[in-house]
Amino acid sequence: MASPTTPTHGKLGALYALRPNGFSGIGLNDLTWGVGSTAADLTKYEVVIDGVGTGAGAVDEFKWRVNGGAWTEHVDITGAAQTLADGQAITFTATTGHTAADQWIIGNLKDEATTVNGSTAQITDATARLLNPSAPPTFTPTNAVQLLSVNYTNGSATFSAAPGVTTVTGNNGFIPTAALRKAAYLLDWSLNLTLDMADMTAMGDAWKSALPGQANGSGSAGAYFVASETLLNCLQESIAAGDKYSLLQLFNYDPDQDQTGDHINAWATFTSFALGAAINAVVKETVNFQVQGEVSFTANV
């Protein structure tokens, strides 16, 4: 049976949609990322439409950069695979019909260093700790240990014992902040975390022992406010591409009211939502969500 903790309650939560291929914008989302980067280190690629019908033959154009460096601008869209750098390729389905300033972002991990503390290894680079639950990266320890769990909200993995030097690799393995789209705010949220327990006896034990099992979490909100594009568009897009998760930041202490206070981070799927709400609408109905994987806590700054 489940052994619930005391539920956590808060006032405000932010909902970020993980849109396919790290897309942000209002236009045509037809870019796909091809072969991952062969660079020896972390790489973040950004692609932005910087010309509509201005290329050769009136095709649209894009610019791109890696790790926040200089832009390579006004590249004609060909409709075929186009290589950016270190083997990272992109393909646009259409050569026209895009909207200026629409962008796509991907984060790749390659032998990324971690900081080991006991049996836990966490990605050292704080900007690469939000892992992609739809494309999980691989933690590789040097010691012969068993991987027990991965926390996709803070970039850490827990092993059965000290893992030794541990690296992380995965194309599209982490989510750059700019790849998330804030789609709504949750009002009056509640979160309940549980740990399934099972009875265990061994070798004729006179007393039963409790064996911890799978941790779970679920929650709800009493209302929500639609902040950007309609939730229907964002969530339908994500589901169609297999990216069914949303990132929740659930605030329980934010004295400055600037969304930098104490909050819980969680990847979640929604089990109920009125998707047709308009932008800037406050919807007074209960929405329910299921936490996927482990949660993490960020203190007030």
N, C-alpha and C positions, 0 to 999 in steps of 0.2 A: 504494500500500500504506500501511498505518498505521504511524506512527512513535511507539511508546509512550514515555511518560515512566517514570521509576522509580515504581512503585506506592507509594501512601501507606497506611500501616497505623495503626490506632488500636485502642483498647479499647472505648469506649462511644460509641453514637450514639443520638440521639433521633429518633423518627418522629412527625411531626405530620400528621394527616389534614385535608385541605381539604374540609370538609363542605359540601353544597349550601346556598347562600344564607347562608353564615356561621353555620350552626346549631351550637349547643352545648347539649346536654341529653340527656334520656333519653325524651322524649315524642314526640308527633306533630310531624313536620317538614313542615308543609304551607304555610308562608309563601313567597311569591315576591315579589321586588322589581320594581316597575313602572318607570315613566318615571323616569329619573335626575334628580338634583337640578339645578336651574337656578341654584344659588348661585354666586357669582363666585369662590369659593375652595374649598379642600379641605373635604369634609364626611364625617363618620363618623356613621352612624345606628345606634342600638341599639334593639331591640324586645325586651321581656321580658314573659312571661305573668305578670300580677299578680292574677289572679282566675280561679278555675275554677268555672263555673256561678253566678257572682255578679252577672252583668250583667242587664240588662232581658230578661225572657223566659228567664232561666237560661242565657244565653250566657256564654262565657268572656270575660275582659278582658285587655288588654295595656297596658303603659306604654311610652313612647318618649322618646328625647332625641337631640340632635344635638351632636356635638363635646364630649361630656362635660358638657353644661349641665344645667339643671334638668329633671326628669322631668315629662312630662304623663301622669298616672296614670289608671287605671281607665277605659280606652276600650273600649266594647263592640265585639266582633268582629261584623262584619256579613256576612262572606262575599263582599262586593263589594270593589272597589278603594277604599282609604282613603288619603287624602293626609296626609302628616305635615307637611312644611314644604318650601318652595322647589320644589314640584312632585314631590317624592319620594313615590311611592305604594307601598303594599303590599297584598297580597291573601292572605287565609287561605281555603283551600278549605273547611274545616269551621269551624263556629261553636262547637262543643263538642269535648270529648275531649282537650284539651291538658293539659300538666303544668306546675304552678307553677314558676317560675324558669327555664324553658326560654327561650333567647334567640337572636336573629338579629342579625348585624352586617354592614354593608356600608361600603366605603370608596370615595368618588368623588373624582376629580381634575378640577380645572377650571383651566386655564391655570396649572398649578403651576410655580413657579420652580425652576430648576436652577442648579447651580454648574458652570461650564465650565472644564475644564483640558485645554488642547491640543485634541485632537479628541474628547474625552469630555465628556458632560454628565450630571451626576448630580443627582437630586432633592435639593434643599437640606434639606427637612424630613426628618430621619432617621426619624421615625415613619411615613413614607409610602413607604419605599424597597422594601418587600417587595411586588413587583408580582404581579398575578394572571395566571398563564400561560394560564388558560382564558378570560380577557377582556382581552387585551393593550391597554394604553393607547397613545396616539399621542404621539410626540415630534415637536415642530414647531420646526425651526431657522429662523433668519432668513436665514442664508447659503444659497447654492445648493450644498448638499453632499448626498452619498448616505449613507443610513443603512446601516451595515454589520452591526451586531448590537445586541441589547438584553439586558442582564443582569437577569433577573427576581428575582434574590436580593439585589441591592444598589441597584436603581433607577437604573441608568445605561445610557446608550446611546453607542455608538462610531460616529463618522462618518468619511467619507473625508478630511475636513479640518476646520479649526476651524468649528463650527456657528454661532457668534455667540449672541445671546440665544435660549435654547431653553426652551419650555414643554411641559408634559405634561398631556394631557386624557384622561379615560376613566371612564365610569360603571362601578362595580365594578372599577376599575383597580388599586387596591392592597388588600392584605390587612391589616387591623388585627390586632394580636397576639392579641386575645381571640377572633378568629374561627377560630383554629386549635385543634385538639383533639389533645393528646398521647395517642397510642394505643399506643405500644410503644417499647421500647429495643432497639437493635441491639447485639450483643456481638461483639467481635473482627471489626471491619469492615476491608475493603480497598477502595481506590479506584484505578482506573487510567484516566488521561486520555490521549487519543490525538489526533493531528492528521493527517488524511489528506493525503498528498502525491502530486502528479502530475508526471510529466516534461513539460517544455515546451521546444520549440525554435522559433526565429523567424528568418526571413530567412537560412536556411542556417547557423545557429550551429554551430560545430564542437563546442561543449560543450552538454550539456543543462542546463537550469535547473530547480530544484525550485519548483513552484507550490503554495503552501499551500491546502488546501481546508477542508472542514467539520471542526470540532473535535467530538469525541465523548468520552463517559465512561461507564464501567460499573463496577460493584462488587458486593460480596457481604458477607455477615456469617455467622459460624459458628453463631450462635444468636441468639435474641431473647427478650425478656421483655414480656409483654402488660401494659400499665400501666392501661388504662381499659376502655372498652367493647370488645366483641369486634371484632377486625379485620374479620371478615366483615361486620358491620353497617356499619362506617365505610366500607370500601372499596366494598361493593355500592352504598351510597347515593351515593357520589361518582361511580362509574362510570355509574350510571343517569342522573345529572344532567349528564354530560359533564365533570365535574371529576375527571379521572383522576389528578391529580398529588398527590404527598405531599411535604412539606418534610422534608429530612434535615438534622440538625446532627451532624456527625461530629467528635468530639473526639479530638485527638491530644496535647493537653497541658492538664491541668486539675488543678493541684497542690492546690487547695482542695476538689476533688471536689464542686463545687456547680453544675456546668454553666455556668460563666462563663469557662472556659479557651479556649485556642486551638481553633478549630473551623472546618470547612469547611461552608458552606451550599449546598444543592443541591436543586432540584426534580427529582423522579425518579418513574419508573413501575416497578412491580415485575413481574418476569417469572416469579417463582415465590414462592409463599408458602403455608403451611398455615394457611388462614383460620379453621379451626375451633377454634383454641386458646382455652382459657378465660382469664378475667381472673386475673392473678397467676401465670400459668403461665410457666415457662421452657422454651422449645422448642429442643432441640439439633439443629438441622438447618440446612443452608446455604440462605440466601435470596439471590436475585440481583436487581439493579436496574439500570436504564438511566437515566443522567443526561439531563435535558432542558434544553438551553440551557447557559449558562455557570454556573460556580460562583463563589463569593466566599469570602474568608477573613476571619474576625473574630479579633482578637488577645485574649489573656487579659487580663481586667480585675481 
